[in-house]
Amino acid sequence: MTAGIEDHKYMLVLDDRLFYRGLLGHRMKARSLGAVSIYLAPEGGFRLKHGNGPWTRRELAIVPPYVAHQAVSDCGSIISVLIEPERLDPADMERLFVEFGDPERRAGLLARLRAAAGRLSDGARGARMTTGAFDRIVLGRALRERSIDPRIETALVEMEGDGLESQTLAADLAGIIGLSSSRFLHLFKEQTGVSFRNHRMWRRARGFLLHANHSGSLTDVALSLGYPDSSHFSHSIRKTFGLQPRSIRIGSRNLRVDSNARAAVSLHA
């Protein structure tokens, strides 16, 4: 393990997974992420609130995709794992929620997740971290993938690259895979369990995380991600992550980011 990694902020971004250990904004509003979200504090506990429900005290929590929630950590920091649902086998997703809700598994999961930053950091050096390797380090087992129509898989790969900026993306992707726009939108939701519109909004906002520790113009970032202007960008990021882009930037100072996501490759090409 790299010396001191547990004392530093760290994020690993893959196409289908994300691990974050760092600050949790104390002014965070409700957030709605398009991924299965796992939360725990690096030490101690935290509080979690779903929608307009009551605050509850937690050591470990798992939140379904697109469910509004807020979190507050005693120590001011959080460990968060995001698992993209579109390629995840639905039965294995259900199993994951059962496992994280089992009190007898809690101590082992907490220990594994708190140790994951160092193991992921070491694993990401000099080699491409696979989804299976990530899962085995973080969860103790590789999650099964769902079977997806090859045409929708092609569309997902295109979206994970640098294709989100197109204002006619649905029509563009439909043309690539040989479907009408209406048939493509129907098949996309049928195969992934989420509407194309929601998936695109999430992937676009998620793409900002690759810029979180940068110092460049937020306006340029917004345009590169396909937002029509800074106002739409700020609104989308705040709705998704519960924080303004500038607040995320401030909290991401000295954040080490490793990534082999397709969007990161395009970003640095």
ChimeraX attribute file (.defattr): number of C-alpha atoms within 10 A of each C-alpha:
attribute: neighborCount
match mode: 1-to-1
recipient: residues
	/A:1	14
	/A:2	10
	/A:3	7
	/A:4	8
	/A:5	17
	/A:6	18
	/A:7	12
	/A:8	14
	/A:9	21
	/A:10	23
	/A:11	24
	/A:12	23
	/A:13	23
	/A:14	23
	/A:15	19
	/A:16	18
	/A:17	19
	/A:18	22
	/A:19	23
	/A:20	21
	/A:21	26
	/A:22	23
	/A:23	21
	/A:24	22
	/A:25	20
	/A:26	12
	/A:27	11
	/A:28	17
	/A:29	18
	/A:30	20
	/A:31	21
	/A:32	23
	/A:33	24
	/A:34	25
	/A:35	24
	/A:36	20
	/A:37	20
	/A:38	19
	/A:39	24
	/A:40	26
	/A:41	26
	/A:42	25
	/A:43	16
	/A:44	11
	/A:45	17
	/A:46	24
	/A:47	19
	/A:48	21
	/A:49	16
	/A:50	16
	/A:51	14
	/A:52	10
	/A:53	9
	/A:54	10
	/A:55	16
	/A:56	11
	/A:57	15
	/A:58	16
	/A:59	18
	/A:60	21
	/A:61	18
	/A:62	19
	/A:63	19
	/A:64	17
	/A:65	17
	/A:66	17
	/A:67	16
	/A:68	20
	/A:69	21
	/A:70	18
	/A:71	24
	/A:72	21
	/A:73	25
	/A:74	14
	/A:75	14
	/A:76	15
	/A:77	20
	/A:78	24
	/A:79	25
	/A:80	21
	/A:81	23
	/A:82	22
	/A:83	24
	/A:84	19
	/A:85	21
	/A:86	22
	/A:87	19
	/A:88	18
	/A:89	17
	/A:90	16
	/A:91	11
	/A:92	15
	/A:93	18
	/A:94	10
	/A:95	13
	/A:96	15
	/A:97	16
	/A:98	11
	/A:99	15
	/A:100	17
	/A:101	14
	/A:102	9
	/A:103	10
	/A:104	10
	/A:105	11
	/A:106	16
	/A:107	11
	/A:108	11
	/A:109	18
	/A:110	19
	/A:111	11
	/A:112	16
	/A:113	23
	/A:114	17
	/A:115	17
	/A:116	22
	/A:117	27
	/A:118	19
	/A:119	18
	/A:120	21
	/A:121	19
	/A:122	14
	/A:123	17
	/A:124	17
	/A:125	10
	/A:126	7
	/A:127	9
	/A:128	13
	/A:129	20
	/A:130	15
	/A:131	16
	/A:132	14
	/A:133	16
	/A:134	25
	/A:135	15
	/A:136	12
	/A:137	18
	/A:138	21
	/A:139	17
	/A:140	14
	/A:141	12
	/A:142	15
	/A:143	20
	/A:144	14
	/A:145	15
	/A:146	16
	/A:147	12
	/A:148	17
	/A:149	13
	/A:150	10
	/A:151	17
	/A:152	21
	/A:153	18
	/A:154	14
	/A:155	20
	/A:156	19
	/A:157	14
	/A:158	17
	/A:159	20
	/A:160	20
	/A:161	17
	/A:162	19
	/A:163	20
	/A:164	22
	/A:165	16
	/A:166	13
	/A:167	12
	/A:168	9
	/A:169	18
	/A:170	20
	/A:171	16
	/A:172	15
	/A:173	23
	/A:174	19
	/A:175	13
	/A:176	13
	/A:177	15
	/A:178	12
	/A:179	15
	/A:180	13
	/A:181	16
	/A:182	12
	/A:183	11
	/A:184	22
	/A:185	19
	/A:186	12
	/A:187	18
	/A:188	23
	/A:189	17
	/A:190	14
	/A:191	17
	/A:192	23
	/A:193	14
	/A:194	17
	/A:195	15
	/A:196	18
	/A:197	11
	/A:198	13
	/A:199	20
	/A:200	19
	/A:201	17
	/A:202	19
	/A:203	20
	/A:204	24
	/A:205	23
	/A:206	20
	/A:207	22
	/A:208	19
	/A:209	19
	/A:210	18
	/A:211	19
	/A:212	21
	/A:213	18
	/A:214	16
	/A:215	10
	/A:216	10
	/A:217	8
	/A:218	19
	/A:219	14
	/A:220	12
	/A:221	17
	/A:222	22
	/A:223	14
	/A:224	17
	/A:225	20
	/A:226	16
	/A:227	23
	/A:228	13
	/A:229	12
	/A:230	15
	/A:231	11
	/A:232	12
	/A:233	24
	/A:234	20
	/A:235	14
	/A:236	20
	/A:237	23
	/A:238	21
	/A:239	18
	/A:240	22
	/A:241	22
	/A:242	24
	/A:243	23
	/A:244	19
	/A:245	22
	/A:246	12
	/A:247	15
	/A:248	22
	/A:249	18
	/A:250	15
	/A:251	17
	/A:252	22
	/A:253	14
	/A:254	13
	/A:255	19
	/A:256	17
	/A:257	19
	/A:258	19
	/A:259	18
	/A:260	16
	/A:261	22
	/A:262	17
	/A:263	24
	/A:264	20
	/A:265	12
	/A:266	12
	/A:267	14
	/A:268	6
	/A:269	6
